[in-house]
Amino acid sequence: MLDSAISARADISDKRLLRGFSYVDGKWIAGDDGNSFAVIDPGSGERIGDVASLSAAQAGAAVDRAQAAFEDWSMTLPQERSTILRRWFDLVMEAKEDLARIMVLEQGKPLSEARGEIDYAASFIEFYAEEAKRPNIEGVTSHLPDAEVELWLEPVGVVALVTPWNFPSAMLTRKAAAAIAAGCTVVAHPSAETPYSALALAELSERAGMPAGVFNVITGEAPVVVEPWTEDTRVRALSFTGSTEVGRLLYRQCAGTVKRLVLELGGHAPVIVFKGADLDEAVAETIKAKFATSGQDCLGANRIYIERPIYDEFCRRFTEATQALSVGRGMDDPDIGPLMNHRAVAKQEEHVRDALDKGARLACGGETLPHGPLFYAPTVLTDVPDEALIMREETFGPVAPLTPFDSEDEVVRRANDSEYGLVAYVHSLDPRRIYRVSRALQFGMVAVNRTKVTGAPIPFGGMKQSGLGREGARRGMEEFMEIKYLCRDWR
């Protein structure tokens, strides 16, 4: 249950959205022997409440129910699936303020960002409510005499979803709406740090008329819940958003059952600012790319390359803009909120210390703040060498490393020198350079003179060890569908 005092402070009007039990087969269930875990507000350090911790046996039983529901759901008319998804979308939008406040409680992000995430999360439900009606049979010109050829798209089966804490609503709807629209049923495991957002979405799905067993949310310890799913042959696909390290582990665990995988893994996004770029725009957009979600974003800017003729001026403006950022608890709607846990704070400290030891300079920040143990100052490092850890590893926090470059070929080589390939940001007003650099960068997404690129209609995903497959767009639904080839004699 959620602590009543915290609930009142968060000003959540619909208390039924605050669920402390898992949702399986249309029922709210406790863990075996009443097992549960505490959820902590990262802004205050207070315990929000306790959530059911399900056993491996219960995780397997959830697959039983999803498999049973699949028999009917896969045969439901696409228009009926669309109608239910549309109702779910409407209910999410009606509950937007409560859902945002629940997210702030457990994740800590600024309230305006949480509201924006609910809009983003809802957009996937709305998009796939429309796409649900469009998996049409495709006719193919026959290569055989007296034969008729068709391709059918069919739902793959039960889909397991494993979602992260940094976008607890949007990462769930982006996966679940696509799978449900395709005719699949879902067993979902949200991060133990942010389970309330997922459980609130389950409550709204029930109100929307989602049949029992179609959308199941199983809370608990990730190894306990997810490992049985990786071994279960009835789970035909697994979609995961999180670190590359865990993605590799899931890849290995799923090999034995040859599951279809959609992996949205780590990122180490470069920002490249060429001379001649609109400097005001480049600074403003790079601030957004670095500090959104307090830097806890796989799309976050991790390496900022500035062409040498404008390097000093960019550093000055960027540092001033960073120092102007407000810091505070999420409900106060600052620019920067708390980090998720103590491990995140330790990583900021390690990366800053290592960069300074290797010759970087501290322009601002570089310290924890008195707001609470999980608050780290927005930080700018300049003259950061490529050997520094921060130039090789995800920082996932509000530390920005700046470094100069001298030529286009050099900066492309340095930007590509990474195991990650999710997104890159380029600032230039030269159309030829924009084309050359965009083609040369080994990243699944390239943003030019802007930061925001994501949305329901685009195929989100990366290259190299940033993942497999795509989420969003029609391709996001097709990840959960099989192609069946039919060849029949028409004589």
C-alpha positions as semicolon CSV with decimal commas, in nm:
position;residue;x (nm);y (nm);z (nm)
1;M;0,000;0,000;0,000
2;L;0,100;0,362;-0,043
3;D;0,167;0,566;0,267
4;S;-0,139;0,789;0,317
5;A;0,064;1,095;0,414
6;I;0,278;1,069;0,103
7;S;-0,033;1,010;-0,107
8;A;-0,189;1,327;0,027
9;R;0,128;1,527;-0,029
10;A;0,143;1,412;-0,388
11;D;-0,216;1,534;-0,442
12;I;-0,331;1,220;-0,623
13;S;-0,707;1,233;-0,670
14;D;-0,781;0,878;-0,790
15;K;-0,648;0,659;-0,512
16;R;-0,748;0,343;-0,703
17;L;-0,451;0,407;-0,930
18;L;-0,217;0,337;-0,638
19;R;-0,184;-0,040;-0,650
20;G;0,053;-0,246;-0,438
21;F;-0,023;-0,587;-0,590
22;S;0,068;-0,753;-0,918
23;Y;-0,196;-0,777;-1,190
24;V;-0,242;-1,126;-1,339
25;D;-0,540;-1,257;-1,534
26;G;-0,753;-0,962;-1,433
27;K;-0,682;-1,009;-1,061
28;W;-0,465;-0,823;-0,811
29;I;-0,241;-1,074;-0,636
30;A;0,009;-1,076;-0,350
31;G;0,342;-1,254;-0,345
32;D;0,372;-1,603;-0,205
33;D;0,394;-1,585;0,175
34;G;0,312;-1,214;0,150
35;N;0,657;-1,124;0,018
36;S;0,697;-0,759;-0,076
37;F;0,959;-0,489;-0,133
38;A;0,978;-0,121;-0,041
39;V;0,965;0,160;-0,295
40;I;1,159;0,475;-0,201
41;D;1,108;0,837;-0,309
42;P;1,453;0,937;-0,442
43;G;1,384;1,304;-0,369
44;S;1,314;1,266;0,001
45;G;1,447;0,920;0,082
46;E;1,109;0,833;0,235
47;R;0,945;0,498;0,189
48;I;0,646;0,537;-0,043
49;G;0,498;0,194;0,017
50;D;0,539;-0,181;-0,032
51;V;0,468;-0,374;-0,350
52;A;0,411;-0,747;-0,393
53;S;0,719;-0,952;-0,478
54;L;0,610;-1,253;-0,681
55;S;0,790;-1,587;-0,690
56;A;0,929;-1,773;-0,990
57;A;0,631;-2,007;-0,971
58;Q;0,392;-1,714;-0,985
59;A;0,581;-1,567;-1,282
60;G;0,536;-1,899;-1,460
61;A;0,167;-1,908;-1,368
62;A;0,128;-1,564;-1,528
63;V;0,253;-1,718;-1,855
64;D;-0,011;-1,990;-1,814
65;R;-0,281;-1,725;-1,802
66;A;-0,134;-1,521;-2,087
67;Q;-0,111;-1,833;-2,304
68;A;-0,474;-1,921;-2,230
69;A;-0,584;-1,567;-2,314
70;F;-0,382;-1,570;-2,636
71;E;-0,610;-1,830;-2,793
72;D;-0,901;-1,585;-2,793
73;W;-0,716;-1,253;-2,819
74;S;-0,522;-1,357;-3,130
75;M;-0,853;-1,432;-3,303
76;T;-1,024;-1,113;-3,189
77;L;-1,108;-0,882;-3,478
78;P;-0,844;-0,610;-3,522
79;Q;-1,119;-0,348;-3,496
80;E;-1,211;-0,478;-3,151
81;R;-0,849;-0,465;-3,035
82;S;-0,832;-0,112;-3,170
83;T;-1,141;-0,004;-2,977
84;I;-1,002;-0,132;-2,646
85;L;-0,666;0,034;-2,704
86;R;-0,841;0,360;-2,787
87;R;-1,038;0,342;-2,460
88;W;-0,710;0,279;-2,276
89;F;-0,558;0,588;-2,440
90;D;-0,854;0,804;-2,340
91;L;-0,836;0,686;-1,980
92;V;-0,461;0,750;-1,960
93;M;-0,511;1,104;-2,084
94;E;-0,794;1,163;-1,836
95;A;-0,566;1,042;-1,555
96;K;-0,261;1,233;-1,681
97;E;-0,206;1,448;-1,373
98;D;-0,236;1,159;-1,128
99;L;-0,010;0,938;-1,338
100;A;0,252;1,214;-1,358
101;R;0,247;1,264;-0,983
102;I;0,280;0,892;-0,918
103;M;0,584;0,894;-1,146
104;V;0,741;1,187;-0,962
105;L;0,695;1,006;-0,631
106;E;0,881;0,694;-0,736
107;Q;1,118;0,823;-1,006
108;G;1,190;1,178;-0,893
109;K;1,181;1,349;-1,231
110;P;1,051;1,709;-1,251
111;L;0,672;1,728;-1,268
112;S;0,662;1,892;-1,611
113;E;0,882;1,615;-1,750
114;A;0,655;1,354;-1,593
115;R;0,353;1,515;-1,755
116;G;0,537;1,509;-2,085
117;E;0,615;1,141;-2,041
118;I;0,247;1,058;-1,987
119;D;0,166;1,234;-2,315
120;Y;0,446;1,036;-2,479
121;A;0,328;0,708;-2,324
122;A;-0,030;0,768;-2,431
123;S;0,078;0,847;-2,787
124;F;0,195;0,488;-2,836
125;I;-0,141;0,350;-2,726
126;E;-0,320;0,587;-2,963
127;F;-0,085;0,506;-3,252
128;Y;-0,119;0,130;-3,215
129;A;-0,495;0,158;-3,173
130;E;-0,486;0,269;-3,537
131;E;-0,215;0,027;-3,651
132;A;-0,408;-0,264;-3,503
133;K;-0,647;-0,239;-3,797
134;R;-0,378;-0,261;-4,065
135;P;-0,190;-0,596;-4,060
136;N;-0,340;-0,684;-4,398
137;I;-0,277;-0,996;-4,604
138;E;-0,021;-0,916;-4,872
139;G;-0,055;-1,055;-5,221
140;V;0,264;-1,156;-5,402
141;T;0,308;-1,214;-5,773
142;S;0,342;-1,589;-5,807
143;H;0,664;-1,740;-5,936
144;L;0,486;-2,071;-6,006
145;P;0,231;-2,156;-6,276
146;D;-0,123;-2,220;-6,151
147;A;-0,036;-2,101;-5,797
148;E;-0,166;-1,821;-5,580
149;V;0,071;-1,669;-5,322
150;E;-0,017;-1,475;-5,005
151;L;0,173;-1,355;-4,701
152;W;-0,012;-1,345;-4,370
153;L;0,102;-1,153;-4,061
154;E;0,014;-1,343;-3,744
155;P;0,083;-1,264;-3,375
156;V;0,388;-1,442;-3,240
157;G;0,231;-1,548;-2,907
158;V;0,303;-1,454;-2,546
159;V;0,547;-1,162;-2,521
160;A;0,760;-1,082;-2,215
161;L;0,839;-0,716;-2,152
162;V;1,110;-0,590;-1,917
163;T;1,107;-0,215;-1,861
164;P;1,339;0,036;-1,690
165;W;1,299;0,296;-1,417
166;N;1,392;0,609;-1,612
167;F;1,078;0,611;-1,830
168;P;0,846;0,383;-1,634
169;S;0,529;0,461;-1,831
170;A;0,646;0,527;-2,186
171;M;0,875;0,226;-2,215
172;L;0,589;0,001;-2,108
173;T;0,326;0,142;-2,345
174;R;0,568;0,154;-2,638
175;K;0,614;-0,221;-2,606
176;A;0,277;-0,335;-2,471
177;A;0,054;-0,139;-2,709
178;A;0,245;-0,275;-3,009
179;A;0,227;-0,635;-2,888
180;I;-0,140;-0,614;-2,791
181;A;-0,231;-0,447;-3,121
182;A;-0,057;-0,732;-3,303
183;G;-0,277;-0,985;-3,121
184;C;-0,021;-1,098;-2,864
185;T;-0,067;-1,125;-2,490
186;V;0,181;-0,971;-2,248
187;V;0,363;-1,050;-1,925
188;A;0,544;-0,735;-1,814
189;H;0,803;-0,682;-1,543
190;P;0,860;-0,318;-1,439
191;S;1,170;-0,206;-1,253
192;A;1,144;-0,268;-0,879
193;E;1,237;0,099;-0,830
194;T;0,931;0,228;-1,021
195;P;0,650;-0,030;-1,014
196;Y;0,359;0,202;-0,931
197;S;0,347;0,362;-1,276
198;A;0,309;0,022;-1,445
199;L;0,044;-0,093;-1,198
200;A;-0,156;0,226;-1,255
201;L;-0,151;0,154;-1,629
202;A;-0,278;-0,197;-1,556
203;E;-0,566;-0,051;-1,355
204;L;-0,659;0,172;-1,649
205;S;-0,631;-0,116;-1,896
206;E;-0,884;-0,309;-1,689
207;R;-1,122;-0,012;-1,693
208;A;-1,078;0,005;-2,070
209;G;-1,214;-0,348;-2,105
210;M;-0,888;-0,533;-2,170
211;P;-0,975;-0,904;-2,138
212;A;-0,825;-1,091;-1,843
213;G;-0,483;-1,237;-1,918
214;V;-0,401;-1,008;-2,211
215;F;-0,199;-0,752;-2,012
216;N;-0,029;-0,880;-1,697
217;V;0,211;-0,686;-1,473
218;I;0,435;-0,898;-1,249
219;T;0,636;-0,718;-0,981
220;G;0,931;-0,850;-0,784
221;E;1,301;-0,919;-0,821
222;A;1,407;-0,919;-1,185
223;P;1,612;-1,244;-1,178
224;V;1,331;-1,428;-1,000
225;V;1,056;-1,309;-1,236
226;V;1,232;-1,282;-1,572
227;E;1,457;-1,588;-1,579
228;P;1,164;-1,835;-1,592
229;W;1,030;-1,641;-1,890
230;T;1,358;-1,671;-2,079
231;E;1,341;-2,050;-2,039
232;D;0,969;-2,088;-2,119
233;T;0,904;-2,202;-2,477
234;R;0,558;-2,046;-2,468
235;V;0,714;-1,700;-2,438
236;R;0,792;-1,643;-2,804
237;A;0,938;-1,292;-2,784
238;L;1,112;-1,078;-2,523
239;S;1,151;-0,701;-2,534
240;F;1,392;-0,531;-2,296
241;T;1,503;-0,173;-2,236
242;G;1,804;-0,127;-2,014
243;S;2,180;-0,161;-1,998
244;T;2,388;-0,338;-2,260
245;E;2,531;-0,561;-1,987
246;V;2,188;-0,695;-1,890
247;G;2,088;-0,712;-2,257
248;R;2,379;-0,947;-2,325
249;L;2,270;-1,165;-2,034
250;L;1,912;-1,188;-2,162
251;Y;2,042;-1,262;-2,513
252;R;2,230;-1,564;-2,375
253;Q;1,940;-1,680;-2,158
254;C;1,695;-1,667;-2,450
255;A;1,921;-1,856;-2,689
256;G;1,801;-2,195;-2,567
257;T;1,444;-2,124;-2,675
258;V;1,537;-1,913;-2,981
259;K;1,309;-1,626;-2,888
260;R;1,252;-1,320;-3,097
261;L;1,433;-1,034;-2,920
262;V;1,386;-0,659;-2,919
263;L;1,668;-0,502;-2,718
264;E;1,690;-0,127;-2,660
265;L;2,022;-0,102;-2,480
266;G;2,278;0,156;-2,379
267;G;2,375;0,474;-2,556
268;H;2,674;0,707;-2,555
269;A;2,547;0,989;-2,771
270;P;2,792;1,233;-2,928
271;V;2,702;1,596;-2,991
272;I;2,903;1,750;-3,276
273;V;2,897;2,130;-3,314
274;F;3,066;2,271;-3,625
275;K;3,177;2,629;-3,671
276;G;2,910;2,821;-3,858
277;A;2,633;2,654;-3,659
278;D;2,376;2,872;-3,487
279;L;2,562;2,892;-3,156
280;D;2,263;3,002;-2,946
281;E;2,058;2,712;-3,082
282;A;2,345;2,466;-3,042
283;V;2,396;2,559;-2,676
284;A;2,024;2,547;-2,596
285;E;1,970;2,213;-2,770
286;T;2,280;2,057;-2,613
287;I;2,157;2,161;-2,269
288;K;1,833;1,973;-2,345
289;A;2,020;1,672;-2,480
290;K;2,242;1,651;-2,172
291;F;2,018;1,737;-1,880
292;A;1,671;1,600;-1,962
293;T;1,562;1,349;-1,696
294;S;1,860;1,478;-1,493
295;G;2,085;1,312;-1,752
296;Q;1,930;0,968;-1,687
297;D;1,839;0,897;-2,047
298;C;1,985;0,655;-2,300
299;L;1,951;0,938;-2,556
300;G;2,139;1,177;-2,327
301;A;2,442;1,361;-2,465
302;N;2,753;1,191;-2,327
303;R;3,032;1,333;-2,543
304;I;3,022;1,694;-2,666
305;Y;3,263;1,774;-2,950
306;I;3,307;2,142;-3,044
307;E;3,506;2,264;-3,345
308;R;3,809;2,453;-3,215
309;P;3,738;2,805;-3,357
310;I;3,416;2,825;-3,151
311;Y;3,525;2,603;-2,862
312;D;3,599;2,869;-2,598
313;E;3,281;3,064;-2,670
314;F;3,066;2,750;-2,665
315;C;3,221;2,639;-2,334
316;R;3,151;2,979;-2,179
317;R;2,787;2,990;-2,290
318;F;2,723;2,626;-2,207
319;T;2,867;2,665;-1,858
320;E;2,657;2,975;-1,790
321;A;2,344;2,792;-1,907
322;T;2,429;2,492;-1,687
323;Q;2,481;2,712;-1,381
324;A;2,137;2,863;-1,439
325;L;1,962;2,525;-1,408
326;S;1,749;2,486;-1,098
327;V;1,776;2,177;-0,876
328;G;1,508;2,039;-0,645
329;R;1,248;1,774;-0,574
330;G;1,029;1,670;-0,861
331;M;0,701;1,812;-0,726
332;D;0,863;2,158;-0,720
333;D;0,924;2,119;-1,095
334;P;1,294;2,210;-1,115
335;D;1,521;2,161;-1,416
336;I;1,718;1,887;-1,238
337;G;1,583;1,634;-0,991
338;P;1,750;1,362;-0,786
339;L;1,935;1,067;-0,930
340;M;1,770;0,728;-0,892
341;N;2,001;0,566;-0,639
342;H;2,337;0,581;-0,464
343;R;2,505;0,383;-0,743
344;A;2,421;0,663;-0,984
345;V;2,575;0,925;-0,757
346;A;2,889;0,715;-0,716
347;K;2,922;0,691;-1,094
348;Q;2,911;1,071;-1,134
349;E;3,181;1,105;-0,870
350;E;3,397;0,839;-1,032
351;H;3,369;0,989;-1,381
352;V;3,444;1,342;-1,263
353;R;3,742;1,233;-1,054
354;D;3,883;1,021;-1,338
355;A;3,845;1,301;-1,596
356;L;4,018;1,553;-1,370
357;D;4,300;1,308;-1,302
358;K;4,348;1,273;-1,677
359;G;4,375;1,648;-1,738
360;A;4,019;1,776;-1,777
361;R;3,916;2,104;-1,615
362;L;3,613;2,159;-1,392
363;A;3,404;2,452;-1,521
364;C;3,120;2,415;-1,271
365;G;2,957;2,164;-1,039
366;G;3,139;1,846;-0,950
367;E;2,977;1,790;-0,611
368;T;2,676;1,650;-0,430
369;L;2,419;1,901;-0,307
370;P;2,251;1,958;0,031
371;H;1,904;1,892;-0,116
372;G;1,948;1,523;-0,031
373;P;2,188;1,230;-0,075
374;L;2,083;1,163;-0,437
375;F;2,128;1,517;-0,570
376;Y;2,434;1,590;-0,783
377;A;2,515;1,934;-0,917
378;P;2,487;1,994;-1,293
379;T;2,850;1,969;-1,394
380;V;3,062;2,083;-1,689
381;L;3,407;1,940;-1,765
382;T;3,619;2,095;-2,040
383;D;3,923;1,969;-2,232
384;V;3,822;1,611;-2,155
385;P;4,058;1,359;-2,317
386;D;3,925;1,058;-2,507
387;E;4,096;0,827;-2,255
388;A;3,869;0,943;-1,972
389;L;3,605;0,697;-1,853
390;I;3,329;0,946;-1,921
391;M;3,419;0,940;-2,291
392;R;3,388;0,560;-2,299
393;E;3,106;0,475;-2,058
394;E;2,749;0,591;-2,005
395;T;2,740;0,846;-1,726
396;F;2,362;0,850;-1,685
397;G;2,369;1,171;-1,486
398;P;2,412;1,549;-1,506
399;V;2,782;1,562;-1,600
400;A;2,871;1,713;-1,940
401;P;3,217;1,651;-2,092
402;L;3,329;1,903;-2,357
403;T;3,625;1,857;-2,589
404;P;3,755;2,033;-2,904
405;F;3,810;1,889;-3,254
406;D;3,986;2,016;-3,564
407;S;3,839;1,839;-3,868
408;E;3,528;1,661;-3,991
409;D;3,705;1,330;-4,050
410;E;3,858;1,343;-3,703
411;V;3,533;1,405;-3,518
412;V;3,342;1,138;-3,710
413;R;3,615;0,887;-3,627
414;R;3,607;0,982;-3,260
415;A;3,228;0,976;-3,244
416;N;3,213;0,631;-3,404
417;D;3,480;0,491;-3,173
418;S;3,226;0,335;-2,937
419;E;3,046;0,005;-2,886
420;Y;2,725;0,208;-2,874
421;G;2,528;0,340;-3,170
422;L;2,191;0,470;-3,056
423;V;2,170;0,842;-3,138
424;A;2,401;1,125;-3,247
425;Y;2,339;1,500;-3,254
426;V;2,484;1,728;-3,523
427;H;2,479;2,108;-3,539
428;S;2,571;2,268;-3,872
429;L;2,414;2,498;-4,131
430;D;2,610;2,346;-4,422
431;P;2,375;2,105;-4,609
432;R;2,661;1,912;-4,771
433;R;2,833;1,861;-4,436
434;I;2,505;1,757;-4,274
435;Y;2,457;1,491;-4,542
436;R;2,817;1,361;-4,527
437;V;2,832;1,344;-4,149
438;S;2,485;1,193;-4,110
439;R;2,576;0,917;-4,354
440;A;2,914;0,853;-4,188
441;L;2,791;0,833;-3,829
442;Q;2,730;0,475;-3,713
443;F;2,414;0,544;-3,517
444;G;2,056;0,430;-3,560
445;M;1,922;0,784;-3,524
446;V;2,075;1,121;-3,613
447;A;1,928;1,452;-3,495
448;V;2,032;1,762;-3,689
449;N;2,005;2,106;-3,525
450;R;1,755;1,972;-3,272
451;T;1,725;1,733;-2,979
452;K;1,377;1,581;-2,982
453;V;1,349;1,309;-3,245
454;T;1,143;1,035;-3,082
455;G;0,772;0,969;-3,121
456;A;0,521;0,695;-3,190
457;P;0,547;0,709;-3,573
458;I;0,928;0,659;-3,588
459;P;1,125;0,333;-3,559
460;F;1,334;0,382;-3,244
461;G;1,653;0,180;-3,210
462;G;2,027;0,166;-3,248
463;M;2,321;-0,003;-3,412
464;K;2,609;-0,209;-3,272
465;Q;2,565;-0,291;-2,902
466;S;2,285;-0,039;-2,856
467;G;2,037;-0,309;-2,940
468;L;1,833;-0,520;-3,179
469;G;1,509;-0,444;-3,358
470;R;1,297;-0,131;-3,352
471;E;1,021;0,010;-3,133
472;G;0,750;0,247;-3,247
473;A;0,612;0,286;-3,600
474;R;0,467;-0,007;-3,791
475;R;0,797;-0,190;-3,750
476;G;0,742;-0,191;-3,375
477;M;0,427;-0,398;-3,419
478;E;0,583;-0,626;-3,679
479;E;0,850;-0,723;-3,424
480;F;0,571;-0,921;-3,254
481;M;0,432;-1,084;-3,569
482;E;0,532;-1,381;-3,781
483;I;0,509;-1,399;-4,159
484;K;0,320;-1,703;-4,282
485;Y;0,360;-1,785;-4,651
486;L;0,063;-1,949;-4,822
487;C;0,098;-2,104;-5,166
488;R;-0,214;-2,273;-5,305
489;D;-0,321;-2,425;-5,632
490;W;-0,610;-2,226;-5,777
491;R;-0,712;-2,471;-6,049
